[in-house]
Structures are given as C-alpha cells and as structure tokens.
Amino acid sequence: MGAKRSAAALILAVIALVLSIFAYGYECARDLEVETIVMDSRCDLVVAQLSDLHFPSNGPSMDAILETLKSVDPQIVVLTGDYISSISGIDELRDFVCRLRSELPRTYVFACLGNWDYEDHAKPLVVRALESCGVTVLINSFKLVHVAKCLVAVAGLDDGIYGQPSMSVVEEVMETRSDVRILLVHEPQLALEAVAHGFRGIVFAGHCHGGQIQLLGHPLMLPEMCPRNLFQGVHAISGALVVVSRGIGTSHLPIRIGVMPQIVVLKLVNGGGAH
C-alpha cells in the first residue's frame, strides 16, 4: 500500500511539474524583446523585421507588436514568412497587416513566404491577405525603392521547403545599382545558399524560432533547413550580414522557454561603408 501511495505521489508531482513548466512557457510566449543592430552604411535607414507570426497565435498581442513598431518608426518593415499556423489565421493576418499599413502609412512593407504559408493550399489566401493592405510580396523577385536619399534593393526568395526558390534573383540584384541590398528568405539554409551564390548585403531569415525551447542556451529541437550554427542571431558571412530572427509566434506547442519572441531592428548609419 505504501509503495502504491509513493508511486501515485510521484506521478502527481511529475504532472504538477509539467503543468507548471507549460504554464511558464505559455506566458513567456507572450513577452516581446527588441534586438537593435547598428552598422555602417551608405545611408541612414531603419529596418524592422517581423517573422513567424503564426496566426492564430498565443504570442505577443497585436497591440504590443504595433506599438513597438511605432516607437521604432522604421522606414522599411520586412516580413519573413510563416504568417499562419492554419487557414483560420487568415483573417487575423489581414487585420494585422491592414493595421500595420494604417498606423505606419509612410513605411514600406515587404514580405516573403514561409513553409506554413503553403500548408493546406493556403498560399493564394496568404498572398491575397498581404497584398490587400499594400504589402509587397516578393517571390523570386525584387523591388527598388528610394528611402531617405538612398536607393534600396529589396529581394525575396520563395520558400525553401515547399516553394521553388530561384537564385537568379540574387544575380539580378547584384547586377543592379543600389546603395543597400536586402534579401528576404524564410529558412536560414537559403541564406547560406544565396551568399554562396554571390549575394552581398543584408539577409533577413526566420523559421527556427530560436528552437522555441532552449536548455542552457541550446535548442531542444530545430526544424529542417535550420543549421545549428545559424538558428538565431547576427552572422557576418563572406561579405553578407545574415540576421536570423527568433520570430514572434509559436508552432506545434504554444510555449517558449529560454527564447523570447523578438522584433529585430537594424539601424544603418551613414559611415561610408558599402553594402
């Protein structure tokens, strides 16, 4: 009898511990951290990155994200894929990007697609939701824009898991005159491939969520196309700067442990550098 009671007590203690960890991770997923990177450039320019929103999500509130963006006041916002976790997130995505365009009316907003945006044949719905509020979706294409006396080339590759990324856009961008070159990809592995293909500039990626659960700074698991040396953070690689965001939302499990949701802010300061 005593052994049965001890076993039952142990099981209850384990269940209580698991529930406590889950509750902690659920609340941590609602926090929001801003990482600011400053680098020399030919121009003065502020770029903010949002990645992996995963609507519908238990992540940071729409209000918190938009208020943070307004306080940063970027000239360009880049969105690097995985906007939904299911078709049910389409309306929330549309509401978010419409508010983003309304509250930052002078800001350019560019987007590429991620693997979740292809699930359940969602790609046309995702693209329509983004474009309906004035977001420029870049799928193996690029745009030139003038921002603060600076000519900026912004390119985007298709998703690397379900899409058909073409490195020809890298060649086109590198052959086009611009002061700043920005490349949007979803998976960090694509960033490495673009750099190997000759891209020199700033690459924004997401996808990995920083592992979403980290133990002692190490990710518990990483999805495909997330190299273990490139799953988060800022990396100088062969003349390019690769920025891998930890993202905003969550996937599969609605928790984060040891890795907060993140908005990345890149501040380019006119110091005469070439990019």
C-alpha positions in Angstrom: 0.0 0.0 0.0 2.8 2.4 0.9 4.6 1.7 -2.4 1.4 2.5 -4.3 0.9 5.8 -2.5 4.5 6.7 -3.1 4.1 6.0 -6.8 0.9 7.9 -7.0 2.5 10.9 -5.2 5.5 10.8 -7.6 3.1 10.7 -10.7 1.2 13.7 -9.3 4.4 15.6 -8.6 5.6 15.0 -12.2 2.2 16.1 -13.6 2.3 19.2 -11.5 5.9 20.0 -12.7 4.9 19.5 -16.3 1.9 21.7 -15.9 4.0 24.4 -14.2 6.6 24.3 -17.0 3.9 24.5 -19.6 2.2 27.5 -17.9 5.5 29.3 -17.6 6.3 28.7 -21.3 2.8 29.8 -22.3 3.3 33.1 -20.5 6.9 33.6 -21.8 5.5 33.2 -25.4 3.5 36.5 -24.8 6.6 38.6 -24.0 8.4 40.7 -26.6 12.0 41.6 -27.0 13.5 44.1 -29.4 17.1 43.5 -30.6 18.7 46.5 -32.2 21.7 46.1 -34.5 23.7 49.2 -35.6 26.0 49.1 -38.6 27.7 51.4 -41.1 26.1 52.0 -44.4 26.0 54.4 -47.3 22.6 55.6 -45.9 20.7 56.4 -42.7 18.0 53.8 -42.7 15.9 51.9 -40.1 14.6 48.4 -41.0 12.4 46.3 -38.7 11.9 42.6 -39.1 8.9 40.5 -38.1 9.0 36.8 -38.6 6.9 33.7 -37.9 3.7 35.5 -36.7 1.8 32.1 -36.9 -1.7 33.5 -36.6 -3.8 32.5 -34.7 -1.2 32.6 -32.0 -0.9 33.0 -28.3 2.2 35.2 -28.8 2.5 38.9 -28.1 -0.6 40.9 -28.7 -1.2 42.7 -32.0 -1.3 45.9 -30.0 2.1 45.2 -28.4 3.7 44.5 -31.7 2.3 47.6 -33.4 3.1 49.9 -30.5 6.7 48.6 -30.5 7.0 49.2 -34.3 5.6 52.7 -34.0 8.2 53.5 -31.3 10.9 52.4 -33.6 9.5 54.3 -36.6 11.2 52.2 -39.3 11.3 53.3 -43.0 11.1 49.6 -44.0 9.4 46.7 -42.4 10.3 43.2 -43.7 8.2 40.1 -43.0 10.0 36.8 -43.4 7.3 34.2 -43.6 5.1 31.8 -41.7 2.2 34.2 -41.2 -0.4 31.5 -40.3 -0.5 28.2 -38.5 -3.8 27.2 -40.2 -6.3 28.7 -42.6 -8.2 30.0 -39.5 -5.4 32.6 -39.1 -6.0 34.4 -42.4 -8.5 37.0 -41.1 -6.2 37.8 -38.2 -3.3 38.1 -40.6 -5.3 40.5 -42.8 -6.3 42.6 -39.8 -2.7 42.8 -38.6 -1.2 43.9 -41.9 -4.0 46.4 -42.5 -3.4 48.0 -39.1 0.3 48.0 -39.8 -0.1 49.8 -43.0 -2.6 52.2 -41.4 -0.5 53.1 -38.4 2.8 53.3 -40.3 1.5 54.8 -43.6 4.9 56.1 -44.8 6.6 52.8 -44.2 7.4 50.3 -47.0 6.4 46.8 -46.1 7.9 43.8 -47.9 7.2 40.1 -47.4 8.5 36.6 -48.5 6.7 33.3 -47.8 7.4 30.5 -45.4 6.6 26.8 -45.3 3.5 27.2 -43.2 2.1 29.6 -45.8 1.9 26.7 -48.2 0.1 24.3 -45.9 -3.4 23.3 -46.8 -3.0 25.1 -50.2 -3.0 28.4 -48.3 -0.5 30.3 -50.5 -3.1 32.3 -52.6 -5.0 33.3 -49.4 -1.9 34.4 -47.7 -0.7 36.4 -50.6 -4.1 38.0 -51.1 -4.3 38.9 -47.4 -0.9 40.6 -47.5 -1.4 42.4 -50.8 -4.9 43.6 -49.9 -3.4 46.0 -47.5 -0.5 47.2 -49.5 2.3 44.7 -48.6 4.7 43.9 -51.4 5.1 40.2 -51.6 8.4 39.1 -53.2 8.6 35.6 -54.6 11.8 35.3 -56.5 11.6 39.0 -57.3 12.9 42.3 -56.2 11.9 46.0 -55.9 13.9 49.2 -56.0 12.7 52.0 -53.7 14.1 55.4 -52.7 14.2 55.9 -49.0 15.9 58.9 -47.3 18.0 59.7 -50.3 19.0 56.1 -50.5 18.3 53.6 -53.3 17.4 50.3 -51.7 17.0 47.0 -53.5 14.7 44.5 -51.6 14.5 41.0 -52.9 12.7 37.9 -51.7 13.2 34.2 -52.4 10.4 31.6 -52.4 10.1 29.2 -49.5 12.9 26.6 -49.4 10.7 23.6 -48.3 7.5 23.8 -50.4 8.3 26.6 -52.8 10.8 26.9 -55.7 13.5 29.4 -54.7 15.5 30.7 -57.7 18.9 32.2 -57.2 18.5 34.1 -60.5 17.1 36.9 -58.4 20.3 37.1 -56.5 22.2 37.6 -59.7 19.8 40.3 -60.9 20.1 42.2 -57.6 23.8 42.0 -57.6 23.9 43.4 -61.2 21.5 46.3 -60.2 22.9 49.6 -58.9 21.8 50.3 -55.3 23.1 51.7 -52.1 21.7 49.0 -49.9 20.8 45.4 -50.8 18.3 43.4 -48.7 17.3 39.8 -49.2 14.3 38.2 -47.5 14.3 34.4 -47.1 12.4 32.2 -44.7 14.9 29.4 -43.9 18.5 30.2 -42.8 19.8 27.5 -45.1 18.5 29.6 -48.0 20.6 32.5 -46.7 23.7 30.4 -46.9 22.8 29.3 -50.4 22.3 32.9 -51.5 25.6 34.0 -50.0 27.3 31.1 -51.7 25.7 32.3 -55.0 27.3 35.7 -54.6 24.8 37.8 -52.6 26.5 40.6 -50.7 24.2 42.7 -48.5 21.8 42.1 -45.6 19.8 38.8 -45.4 16.8 38.5 -43.1 15.6 35.0 -42.2 13.4 33.3 -39.6 11.9 29.8 -39.4 13.8 28.4 -36.5 12.1 30.2 -33.6 15.4 30.1 -31.8 14.5 26.5 -31.2 11.4 27.7 -29.3 12.6 25.8 -26.3 16.2 26.2 -25.2 18.0 24.5 -22.4 21.2 26.2 -21.2 21.3 28.2 -24.4 20.9 25.2 -26.7 17.8 24.5 -28.8 15.9 21.3 -27.8 14.9 20.7 -31.5 15.3 22.6 -34.7 13.2 22.3 -37.9 14.7 21.3 -41.2 16.8 24.0 -43.0 18.0 25.4 -39.7 21.7 24.8 -39.4 22.8 24.5 -35.7 25.3 27.3 -36.2 22.7 29.6 -37.8 19.4 29.2 -35.9 19.3 32.7 -34.4 21.3 35.9 -34.1 23.5 38.0 -36.4 26.2 36.5 -38.5 28.8 38.0 -40.8 29.4 35.5 -43.7 31.5 36.2 -46.8 30.7 39.8 -47.1 27.0 39.5 -46.1 25.2 40.1 -42.9 22.7 37.3 -42.1 20.1 38.1 -39.4 18.1 35.2 -38.1 15.1 36.3 -36.1 13.6 34.2 -33.2 10.2 35.1 -34.5 7.0 36.3 -32.9 4.6 33.3 -32.7 4.9 29.6 -31.9 4.2 26.4 -33.8 3.1 23.0 -32.7 3.4 23.9 -29.0 2.1 27.2 -27.7 5.1 27.8 -25.5 8.5 29.3 -25.4 11.2 28.5 -22.8 14.6 30.3 -22.7 13.9 32.1 -26.0 11.6 35.1 -26.1 9.6 36.4 -29.1 11.6 39.0 -31.0 11.4 42.0 -33.2 14.8 42.8 -34.9 15.6 46.5 -35.6 18.5 47.2 -38.0 19.8 50.8 -37.9 22.0 51.7 -40.8 24.2 54.7 -40.1 25.9 56.7 -42.9 29.5 55.8 -42.3 30.6 55.4 -45.9 30.5 51.6 -45.9 29.5 49.7 -49.0 26.6 47.1 -48.9 
